[in-house]
Amino acid sequence: MILANVFCLFFFLGTGADPVVSAKSNHCLDAAKACNLNDNCKKLRSSYISICNREISPTERCNRRKCHKALRQFFDRVPSEYTYRMLFCSCQDQACAERRRQTILPSCSYEDKEKPNCLDLRGVCRTDHLCRSRLADFHANCRASYQTVTSCPADNYQACLGSYAGMIGFDMTPNYVDSSPAGIVVSPWCSCRGSGNMEEECEKFLRDFTENPCLRNAIQAFGNGTDVNVSPKGPSFQATQAPRVEKTPSLPDDLSDSTSLGTSVITTCTSVQEQGLKANNSKELSMCFTELTTNIIPGSNKVIKPNSGPSRARPSAALTVLSVLMLKLAL
């Protein structure tokens, strides 16, 4: 116990910080303690720490893919009141800032042997639909707006912070570039070396992180507790499922309205969806659509229903039998 206290004192003296002041001002340490008091936060944090610190071989320090997955689960499943406090805590000394930088365990999830080109990294991100979506959200919610007080779109800090946190756990994972408590600079692990004639575009993309007043102001405001007064939380939009439809609907007589056609396609493909197939981008949807429109007359909006036509063209069975009997009697 005495040895531990001596080590802590030596650590603080080595960083040039007053241990008493640092203990009181280390909001990142307080955030970690708060997470440990919540079962869900503690469980998922322990999980990603264990996975990201697990060495695979002397040449491979960790399984980066599994580390990223564990980080995504942590930030997606733990309430922001815990994750944001750990990620955006304010610091007055280097020890606190280093703890903040180590929140995502950068040696595995962030850093690599060499920094790739930022445009190449963006290209890799765009090949993954979820990473592409998260990056688009970041650009939409954190783009610098000089027509607002906070430099954020609609003065919404929380939307920007949420989009930033949403990119953690992908190849585009951002993090603090150093342990400076005063200057907040974040960036993906990339540079613009080797950009050629695309260097201007690369620098512009990188500045969206490193010199973004909206993102910087949002992080600082959360750290000092002013974000609740400046940025109202935007309305949350939850994905809703379409109402369930019958399995055997009747086709509409008139398909002139495009909405009716779209509804009919969805209705016709209900059985495909119920079998667990993805109809939104699969061949089954094309098959359903083709099956629906096969009987549409070219250049017309009408659908010819199978076995439909004038009633006189289809004599009933009773009339046929009667005609045969009359013929036999005549003979």
C-alpha positions in Angstrom: 0.0 0.0 0.0 2.8 2.4 0.9 4.7 1.4 -2.2 1.6 2.2 -4.3 1.3 5.6 -2.8 5.0 6.3 -3.3 4.5 5.3 -7.0 1.5 7.6 -7.4 3.4 10.5 -5.9 6.4 9.8 -8.1 4.1 9.7 -11.2 2.5 13.0 -10.4 5.9 14.6 -9.6 7.3 13.2 -12.9 4.5 15.0 -14.8 5.1 18.2 -13.0 1.6 18.3 -11.5 0.4 18.8 -8.0 -1.0 15.5 -6.8 -3.7 17.2 -4.7 -4.9 19.5 -7.5 -4.7 16.6 -10.1 -6.8 14.3 -7.9 -9.5 17.0 -7.7 -9.4 18.0 -11.3 -9.1 14.5 -13.0 -12.6 14.4 -14.4 -11.6 11.5 -16.6 -10.8 9.4 -13.5 -14.1 10.3 -12.0 -15.8 9.3 -15.2 -14.1 5.9 -15.1 -15.2 5.4 -11.5 -18.8 6.3 -12.4 -18.7 3.7 -15.2 -17.6 1.0 -12.8 -20.6 1.7 -10.6 -22.9 0.8 -13.5 -23.1 -2.9 -14.2 -23.6 -2.6 -17.9 -20.9 0.0 -18.4 -18.5 -1.9 -16.3 -19.1 -5.2 -18.1 -18.7 -3.8 -21.6 -15.7 -1.6 -20.7 -14.0 -4.6 -19.1 -14.7 -6.6 -22.2 -13.1 -4.2 -24.7 -10.2 -3.5 -22.4 -9.5 -7.3 -22.2 -9.9 -7.8 -25.9 -7.9 -4.8 -27.0 -5.0 -5.7 -24.6 -4.8 -9.3 -25.6 -1.6 -9.9 -27.5 -1.8 -12.3 -30.5 1.8 -12.9 -31.2 5.2 -11.0 -30.9 4.5 -9.3 -34.2 0.7 -8.8 -33.7 0.0 -7.0 -30.5 -3.8 -7.4 -30.7 -6.8 -8.5 -32.8 -7.8 -5.1 -34.1 -11.0 -6.3 -35.7 -12.3 -7.8 -32.4 -11.1 -4.7 -30.6 -13.1 -2.5 -32.9 -16.2 -4.7 -32.5 -16.0 -4.5 -28.7 -15.6 -0.7 -28.8 -18.6 -0.4 -31.1 -20.7 -2.4 -28.6 -19.5 -0.3 -25.7 -20.4 3.0 -27.3 -23.6 1.7 -28.9 -25.0 -0.1 -25.8 -23.9 2.1 -22.9 -25.8 5.3 -22.2 -24.0 8.5 -23.3 -24.1 9.8 -19.7 -21.2 7.3 -19.1 -19.4 7.1 -22.4 -19.4 10.9 -23.1 -18.0 11.6 -19.7 -15.0 9.3 -20.4 -14.5 10.5 -23.9 -15.0 14.2 -23.6 -13.9 14.9 -20.0 -12.2 18.2 -19.3 -8.6 18.2 -18.1 -6.2 20.6 -16.4 -3.1 18.5 -16.5 -1.3 16.0 -18.7 -2.1 12.9 -16.6 -5.8 13.5 -17.0 -5.4 14.2 -20.8 -3.4 11.0 -21.2 -6.2 9.1 -19.5 -8.7 10.7 -21.9 -6.5 9.7 -24.9 -6.2 6.2 -23.6 -10.0 5.8 -23.3 -10.2 3.7 -26.5 -6.8 2.0 -26.0 -5.1 3.6 -29.0 -2.3 1.1 -29.2 -4.7 -1.4 -30.7 -7.8 0.5 -31.9 -6.2 3.6 -33.3 -2.4 3.6 -33.9 -0.6 1.5 -36.5 2.9 1.0 -37.8 2.5 3.6 -40.5 -0.1 6.3 -41.1 -2.1 5.6 -44.3 -3.2 8.4 -46.6 -6.4 10.0 -45.4 -8.1 9.6 -48.7 -7.2 5.9 -48.9 -8.6 5.5 -45.3 -11.8 7.3 -46.4 -12.0 5.0 -49.4 -11.8 1.9 -47.1 -14.5 3.4 -44.9 -16.8 3.9 -47.8 -16.7 0.3 -48.8 -18.4 -0.6 -45.5 -22.0 0.5 -45.4 -22.0 1.2 -41.7 -18.7 3.1 -41.6 -19.9 5.1 -44.6 -23.1 6.0 -42.9 -21.3 7.0 -39.7 -18.9 9.2 -41.6 -21.7 10.9 -43.5 -23.4 11.6 -40.1 -20.3 13.2 -38.8 -20.0 15.5 -41.8 -23.6 16.5 -41.5 -23.7 17.1 -37.8 -20.2 18.5 -37.2 -19.7 20.6 -40.3 -18.6 24.1 -39.4 -21.5 26.5 -39.6 -20.6 30.2 -39.3 -24.2 31.3 -39.1 -24.7 29.9 -35.6 -23.4 30.9 -32.2 -21.7 27.6 -31.5 -20.4 27.0 -35.1 -22.5 23.8 -35.1 -25.5 23.1 -37.3 -28.6 24.2 -35.4 -26.4 24.9 -32.4 -26.7 21.2 -31.6 -23.6 20.0 -29.8 -25.0 16.6 -28.9 -25.6 15.6 -32.5 -22.0 16.3 -33.3 -20.7 14.5 -30.2 -22.9 11.5 -31.0 -21.6 11.4 -34.6 -18.0 11.6 -33.4 -18.5 8.7 -30.9 -20.3 6.7 -33.6 -17.1 6.5 -35.7 -15.1 4.8 -32.9 -14.6 1.1 -33.7 -14.0 1.5 -37.5 -10.9 2.1 -39.6 -11.8 5.8 -39.4 -11.7 5.8 -35.6 -10.7 9.3 -34.4 -8.8 10.1 -31.2 -6.8 12.8 -29.4 -3.5 13.3 -31.2 -1.6 14.0 -27.9 -1.9 14.5 -24.2 -2.2 18.2 -24.2 -4.8 19.3 -21.6 -5.3 22.8 -23.2 -5.4 22.3 -26.9 -8.0 19.8 -28.1 -7.0 18.3 -31.4 -8.5 15.1 -32.7 -7.9 13.2 -35.9 -8.1 9.8 -37.5 -4.8 7.9 -37.8 -3.8 9.2 -41.2 -1.8 11.9 -43.0 -1.9 13.5 -46.5 1.6 12.4 -47.6 1.5 10.9 -51.0 -1.7 12.6 -52.0 -0.3 13.8 -55.3 -2.8 16.1 -57.1 -5.4 15.2 -54.5 -3.5 16.9 -51.6 -5.9 19.8 -51.4 -8.9 17.5 -51.0 -7.0 15.4 -48.5 -6.1 18.4 -46.4 -9.6 19.7 -46.4 -10.9 16.3 -45.3 -8.3 16.1 -42.5 -9.2 19.7 -41.3 -12.8 18.5 -40.7 -11.3 16.8 -37.7 -8.2 18.8 -36.7 -9.4 22.3 -37.2 -13.2 21.9 -36.8 -14.6 24.7 -34.5 -17.9 22.9 -34.1 -16.3 19.7 -32.9 -13.8 21.5 -30.7 -16.5 23.7 -29.1 -18.8 20.7 -28.6 -16.1 18.8 -26.7 -15.1 21.8 -24.6 -18.7 22.6 -23.8 -19.4 19.1 -22.6 -16.3 19.1 -20.5 -17.1 22.3 -18.7 -20.9 21.5 -18.4 -22.2 24.3 -20.6 -23.5 22.1 -23.4 -26.9 21.5 -21.7 -27.5 25.3 -21.7 -26.4 25.9 -25.3 -27.5 23.0 -27.4 -31.0 21.5 -27.1 -31.1 17.8 -27.8 -32.6 17.3 -31.2 -35.6 15.1 -31.7 -34.8 11.4 -31.8 -36.0 9.6 -34.9 -36.5 5.9 -34.4 -36.9 3.5 -37.2 -40.4 2.2 -37.5 -41.6 -1.0 -39.1 -44.1 -1.0 -41.9 -47.6 -2.3 -40.9 -48.0 -6.0 -41.5 -50.0 -6.8 -44.6 -52.0 -9.9 -45.7 -50.2 -12.7 -47.5 -52.6 -13.0 -50.4 -53.8 -9.5 -51.4 -55.7 -8.7 -54.5 -54.0 -6.6 -57.1 -55.4 -3.2 -57.8 -57.3 -2.7 -61.0 -55.6 0.6 -61.7 -51.9 1.0 -61.2 -51.6 4.6 -62.5 -50.6 5.8 -59.1 -46.9 5.1 -58.3 -47.7 4.7 -54.6 -50.2 1.9 -55.3 -47.5 0.2 -57.4 -44.9 0.4 -54.6 -47.4 -0.9 -52.0 -48.4 -3.8 -54.2 -44.7 -4.8 -54.7 -44.2 -4.7 -50.9 -47.4 -6.6 -50.3 -46.6 -9.2 -52.9 -43.1 -9.8 -51.4 -44.4 -10.2 -47.9 -44.0 -13.9 -48.0 -40.4 -13.5 -49.2 -39.6 -11.3 -46.1 -41.3 -13.8 -43.8 -38.9 -16.5 -44.9 -36.0 -14.4 -43.6 -34.8 -13.2 -46.9 -33.6 -9.6 -47.5 -36.0 -8.3 -50.2 -34.6 -4.8 -50.3 -31.6 -5.7 -52.4 -32.1 -9.3 -53.4 -33.2 -11.1 -56.5 -36.4 -12.0 -54.8 -37.7 -8.4 -55.0 -36.9 -8.3 -58.7 -38.8 -11.6 -59.2 -41.8 -10.2 -57.2 -41.8 -7.0 -59.2 -41.6 -8.9 -62.5 -44.4 -11.3 -61.4 -46.5 -8.3 -60.5 -46.1 -6.4 -63.8 -46.1 -9.4 -66.2 -49.8 -9.0 -67.0 -49.7 -5.2 -67.6 -50.6 -4.3 -71.1 -47.8 -2.3 -72.8 -48.7 1.4 -72.8 -51.6 0.9 -70.5 -52.2 1.2 -66.8 -54.6 -1.7 -66.6 -53.8 -5.2 -65.4 -55.3 -8.2 -67.1 -56.3 -10.6 -64.4 -55.6 -14.3 -65.2 -58.6 -16.1 -66.7 -60.5 -12.9 -67.0 -62.5 -11.8 -70.0 -66.1 -11.5 -71.4 -68.4 -14.0 -69.7 -69.8 -15.2 -73.1 -66.4 -16.4 -74.1 -66.4 -19.0 -71.3 -69.7 -21.1 -71.4 -70.6 -22.8 -68.2 -70.3 -26.5 -67.7 -74.1 -26.9 -67.2 -74.8 -25.3 -70.5 -72.4 -27.6 -72.2 -74.0 -30.7 -70.7 -77.5 -29.5 -71.7 -76.4 -29.0 -75.3 -75.1 -32.6 -75.5 -78.3 -34.1 -74.1 -80.5 -32.1 -76.6 -78.3 -33.4 -79.4 -78.7 -37.0 -78.3 -82.5 -36.6 -78.1 -82.6 -35.2 -81.5 -80.8 -38.2 -82.9 
